[in-house]
């Protein structure tokens, strides 16, 4: 069996977008209904205690002060949250802005930069502002994006920051490890990249799927001209995806990663590709019949 050797092309991996955490998804826009409700309850409670004595009124006053403080904190927290989310979103938009020397159409307000380095430096400043002004998950995510963009400005510093962030729990740690593996693979440090990818496949990770991680490992084998290993890795991804069923027993549509893996097998080993079962259509018929 022969394989076609293909010279790998280096290309800059885009920084994976960070999905919103469950905590962020649960947050809603602030509305005055909370203050209205609290105010009404205070008035009702006060009317029921009229004439009950000075001590009770002092207790009511303390309760009113506490509720006002809680209400003010609620308002501040929501405004801070909305502001942090907006600032992080704007910084992400900057990090993904177009790099071109061509002038924009008249009236366009889109952000553009002449070089990737210029774009990265602008994005880093905006992400740093999020770190400086907000805390919690927003600051953690901003640090991740700073490290990823730093790779275009000062690669050793960016790798060092990613190495520190990979120890953070949750999605920021996972994404940092994934970005670090991509950085190592792009510079030929395949052993370290494989170690990181393999570590990620061993944990439950809602941010980076096992299918994506296995695809990255296959790409790394291909880059090293380990074509037998690459074909087998791509084949397993495509085969498992073609045979996948949902809880009701219906075929699951192929993901984009699975489609690309299938195409890779066809490209590198057309005979092996014939062993990949065609995904079934609803009703049990193979696709194409």
N, C-alpha and C positions, 0 to 999 in steps of 0.2 A: 504493500500500500504506500503510495507516495503522497506527500503533502506539498502544497504550494507555499514557498517561503515568501513572506510579505514583509517588506521593510516597514517597521512601525513609524508612524509620524508623531512627532511631539506636538501636543497642543495643550493650551492652557485649560485646565479643568475649571469650569465655572463653580463658584462657591455655592454649595447646596443651600437652597433656601431653608430657613428654619420655620418649621410649622408652629402654629400657635399652641401653647400648652393648654391643658384642660382648665387651668386656673384662669388663663386669659380669655378662653372661649366663654367661660361662665360669666364674665364681666359684661355689664350692660351700660348704656348711656345713663348718666345721672338724671333723675327727674325729681321735681319738687314734691312728689306725692309723699315721700318719707317725712319731710318737714310738716306737711299738711296733716298727715296722720298723727304724728307726735303731738302737734299743737292741739288738735281736737281732743286727744286722750287726756292731755293735761287739763284742759278746760272742764271736761266731764268729771275728772277726778276731783278737781278743786271745788266744783259745785256740790258734790256729794259730801265734802268735808266742811262746808260752811258752818260756823258756830261750834265746831268741835274742840276749839281751844288753841292756845298759842303754840304749844309743843307740836301739835299736829301740823299747824301751818308752817312752823320751822322745817319740819320733815318734808312737807310738800315743796318748800322753797329749795331745799337741798336736791330733791328729786328733779325739779325743773332745771336747776343748774346742770345736773348730771346729764339730763336728756339733751339740753342745748349743746353741751360739749360733745356728746356722741354725734349729734346731728351735724355740728361743724366739722368734726373729724370725717364723717361720711362724705360730706360735700368736698372737703379738701382731698380725700383719698381718691374719689372718682375723677376730680379734675386733674390730679396728678397722674392717675392712670391713663386717662385719655391723652394728656399731653405727652407722656412717655411713649405711648404707642404711636402717636403721630410722629414724634421725633425719630423713633426707630424706623418707622416706615419711610420717612424722607431720606434717611441715611442709606437704607437699602436701595432706594430708587437711585441715589447718586452712585452707589457701587455698581449698579447695572446699567448705567447710562451709556449711550453710544459713544464710541471712539472713532472720530472721523475728522478729516481736514475740510470736508465739504461744508459749505454754508447751509444753514437750515432754511427751510421755506419761510417766506414772509409771514410773520404773525405767530410762528412756532415758539412755544415756551419750554420745549424739551431741553433737558440738560445734555450737553455734549462736551467731550474733552478731546484734546489733540493726541494724547498718549495714554496708555494704560497706567503709567506711573502717576500722571497728573490726576487721573480719575481716582486712583487708590489713595493718594494723599488727601484729596478732598473728602473722600468717604471716611477715612480715618479720623479726620477732624470732627465730622458730624457724629460718628459713633462715640468718640471720646466725650463729646458734650453730653450724650446720653448717660455714659458712665459717671460723669461729674455731677449731673443734676438729678439722677434717679437711681434707685437701688433695685434689689430683688432680681427677678428673672430678666427684666429689661437690661440691666447692667451686665448680667452674665452673657446674654446674647450679643450685646454690643461688643464685649471683649472678644468673643468668638469671631465676629466679623472684622474686628480690628486686626486680629492675628492673620486671618485669611487674606485681607487686603495688604497686610504688611509683606506678604510674600512677593509682591510686585515692587516693593520699595527697598526692603532690606530682608532678603530671604532667610539668612541665619537667624535674625531676630524674630521673624514670623514663625519659623519652625520652633524656636525656643518657647514662644508664647503658646503655641499649640500643644507642645509637650507638657506645659504646666496645666493647661485647660483640660487635657484628656483625663486628668484625675478627678475632675468635677463630676458629681453624680448627675444622672438624668441626661436629657437630650443634648445639653451643651457638651458634656464629656464625650458622648458618643460621636457627635458631629465633629468635634475637634480631633478625635482619634481617626475618623474617616478621612478628614482633610489632610491629616499628617501622613496617613498611608498613601494618599494620592500624591502628596509632595515627594515622598521618598521614592515612589515608583517612577515619577517623572524624571528623577535625576539618576535612576539606575540602581538605587539601593533596594533591590528586590527582596532581599532577605528580611529586612526590617519592615517593608511594606506588607509582605506575606504574613509576618507575625501579627501585625496590627489587624489586618483583614480577618485572620483566623480567630483572633480574640473577639472581634465583633460578632462573628457567626455563632459564638458560644453563648451569647446573652440574648435575652428577649429585648428586642430593640424595635420600637415603633417608628423610629426616625429613619433608619436605614434598613431596608428589608434584607433578609438572607439571600434572596435572589439577586439583588443588586451587588451584594458583597461577593457572591460566587462569580458573577459576571466580571467584576473588577479583577478577581484572581485569574480568571480565564484570559483576560486582556493582558495581564502581566506575564502569563506563560507564553502567549503569542509574541509579546515584545522581546522575549528572550529566545525566540525561535524553538521553544519547547512545544512543537506543534501537536504531538501526540497528546500531551496533557491538556493543551488548550482545546483541542477538538473534543476530548472526553468531557471537559468541564462545560463547554457550550452545549454539547449533546444532552447532558443530564438536565440542564436548565430547561431546554426546549422539550425534552421528553416528559419531564414531570409536569410542566405547564400544560402540555397537550392532553395529559391524562387526568388533570385535576377536575374534581367535581365539587359542587356546593353541597350544603347539608341536605338538600332535597334530591341529590343525585344528578343534577343537571350539569352539563359541561360549563367550565368557567372560561370566559374570554381570555385570550392570551394578553399578557401585559406587553408593553413596548419593549421591555428588557428581554422577555421570552422571544418575541418576534426577531429582535436583533441577534439573539443567540442562535436561533434557527438559521438565519441568513449566514451567520459565521460558519456554521457546520457545512452548509451548502457550498460556501466559498472555499473552505480549506479541505473538505473531504466529501465530495458529492455522493459517493457510495454510502458513506456513513449516514448522510442526511436522509437517505431512503428508509432508514430504520426508525425515524421519528414518526410516530403515529399522527395522522391528521386529526385535529380537534373535531369533536362531534358537534353537530347542530342540534338544537332541541328536537327531540323525536328520535335521536339515536343514529342519524345518518351522518357519515363523515363529511367534513367540509369539502365542497366542490361537487358533491353528487346531487 
